[in-house]
Amino acid sequence: MLLKKLNDGNEIPMIGMGTWQQTEKDNCINAIKYALKVGYRHIDTADIYGNHTLVKDAIKGFSREKLFITTKLWRDFLDPKLVESQCDKALMELDLDYLDLYLVHWPDRTKPLAEISYEMSKLKEKGKVKSIGVCNYTINHLQELINQGIKIAINQVEYHPFLNQESLLTFCNRHSISLIAYSPIARGQVFQDPDILQLSKKYSKTPGQVTLKWMIQKDIVVIPKATSEKHIKDNFEIFDFEISLDDMKKIDEIHKIRPQRLINPEFSDFVY
């Protein structure tokens, strides 16, 4: 398993298993168990997903130190006084002593975001959390944290060939903040993209594998979601080939021709 070193000294697997919308008990548990069998060690969940207990059942009996478990603080609880109790709730539901990564799920500028991240950092000191970060933060959101002396390890955002957020990636790299890509294969849309399909044939890999490898080579952690054993296995088998620099540039350009953001709820703050 390829690992990436974070700015706090911890390491994160470069590929993880996303679990958004996986609430059907048997499907969720079986998918995670199969992923662990294939070689995944990074499981991404969230309070709002409502599947903490299913993740708990799926990882039960697996060596804790070999796992990397992420969950997220939902926007209804963006109160510094609630950060620790929400973390404790997640730990109880997951039956864990600590989280590898705890993230603020969405920014809300009406709330004290820097103070909330500061409270998360205190959970590191208590041993409840190893690394902290955010999701869906723009450059301006991140700059506000930096200006207030808050150090985070991760920004998890939507990232795929149709939403190639190069300026955000450059900013994060400059400040040693690692990016995690959710919806990395754009809900399957890469399987219909003509440029990706062409590269898929060239490398004898699926369009999903080419897309995931493109992000891995950009040093972006990916957390594709899959429920079928074939897709789970396919998504993991991306470490036996390299995309050429010219082909990397071809994928880089796709968003200029066919731009699309898939996740944009009414409370999002991407205009900031």
C-alpha positions, -999 to 999 in steps of 0.1 A, spaced: 0 0 0 14 34 -10 14 59 19 16 96 20 33 115 49 12 143 63 24 176 76 19 163 112 42 133 107 13 107 103 8 87 72 -23 81 51 -30 54 25 -32 69 -9 -64 50 -17 -93 46 6 -129 32 5 -156 58 4 -189 49 21 -213 77 13 -249 65 8 -239 30 20 -266 24 46 -279 -10 36 -265 -32 62 -253 -63 43 -241 -44 12 -221 -19 33 -205 -45 56 -197 -69 28 -182 -42 6 -159 -30 34 -149 -66 43 -141 -74 7 -121 -41 4 -100 -51 34 -94 -85 19 -82 -69 -14 -58 -46 5 -76 -14 14 -68 0 49 -83 34 46 -121 37 53 -139 70 50 -172 76 67 -190 106 83 -216 112 110 -242 123 84 -238 91 64 -255 72 93 -233 41 89 -208 43 117 -221 11 133 -219 -7 100 -183 3 96 -178 -9 131 -192 -43 123 -172 -45 91 -138 -38 107 -144 -58 138 -116 -82 145 -92 -65 121 -60 -52 135 -67 -16 145 -31 -3 140 -33 -14 103 -65 6 97 -69 43 88 -104 55 98 -118 89 89 -150 105 100 -164 140 99 -182 166 120 -215 175 105 -224 212 100 -252 211 126 -226 207 153 -202 235 143 -199 247 178 -166 246 197 -184 233 228 -197 203 208 -165 192 190 -153 168 217 -188 153 225 -194 147 188 -160 130 185 -168 108 215 -201 99 199 -183 88 167 -158 68 187 -185 50 206 -205 42 174 -173 30 156 -161 12 188 -127 28 185 -103 44 209 -91 70 184 -97 83 149 -70 85 124 -85 116 108 -113 139 119 -127 165 95 -150 194 94 -175 183 68 -186 217 54 -175 253 61 -200 277 75 -187 313 78 -214 322 103 -196 298 127 -162 302 144 -144 278 120 -109 285 133 -119 279 169 -136 246 159 -104 234 142 -85 245 173 -108 224 195 -102 195 171 -64 200 176 -69 196 213 -84 161 207 -50 152 192 -34 161 225 -59 138 243 -52 109 220 -87 108 205 -76 119 171 -43 116 152 -48 141 124 -73 168 117 -86 186 86 -115 200 67 -137 192 37 -150 215 9 -128 244 19 -118 270 -8 -85 288 -8 -101 317 11 -115 294 38 -80 278 42 -63 312 42 -85 323 72 -73 292 92 -37 299 83 -40 335 92 -52 325 127 -24 300 132 -45 269 127 -26 239 112 -46 212 94 -33 182 76 -61 176 51 -86 192 28 -111 167 13 -128 180 -18 -145 169 -50 -118 163 -76 -119 145 -109 -111 153 -146 -142 175 -149 -133 195 -118 -96 198 -119 -90 222 -91 -54 230 -99 -52 264 -81 -65 248 -49 -40 219 -53 -12 244 -58 -22 264 -27 -25 233 -6 9 220 -17 24 254 -9 11 251 27 18 213 31 -20 205 32 -28 172 15 -58 169 -7 -82 139 -6 -105 135 -37 -140 124 -31 -162 114 -62 -129 108 -80 -145 90 -109 -173 115 -111 -201 91 -104 -190 69 -133 -190 97 -159 -153 91 -167 -165 58 -183 -182 78 -211 -155 105 -216 -139 101 -250 -104 112 -239 -104 89 -209 -117 61 -230 -88 66 -255 -63 64 -227 -80 34 -212 -74 15 -244 -38 27 -246 -29 16 -211 -52 -15 -210 -69 -2 -179 -104 8 -171 -114 45 -174 -118 45 -136 -83 31 -131 -68 57 -154 -86 85 -136 -76 73 -102 -40 69 -113 -40 104 -127 -48 118 -93 -24 95 -75 4 108 -97 -6 143 -87 -1 132 -51 -38 133 -43 -54 107 -20 -85 91 -36 -115 76 -19 -136 60 -46 -169 44 -35 -179 10 -48 -201 -18 -37 -195 -46 -63 -164 -68 -57 -153 -61 -93 -153 -24 -89 -137 -25 -55 -109 -47 -68 -105 -26 -100 -102 6 -81 -73 -8 -60 -53 -22 -90 -37 11 -100 -2 7 -89 12 -14 -117 13 13 -144 24 49 -150 7 76 -171 31 95 -193 36 133 -187 19 141 -220 -11 120 -211 -13 135 -177 -15 169 -194 -43 156 -217 -64 146 -186 -55 180 -170 -72 198 -199 -105 179 -198 -122 202 -173 -117 232 -197 -138 214 -223 -164 196 -201 -164 213 -167 -188 199 -141 -192 201 -103 -213 172 -91 -217 180 -54 -231 215 -47 -257 216 -20 -275 248 -13 -254 254 18 -221 251 0 -197 281 0 -177 275 -31 -181 311 -43 -160 323 -14 
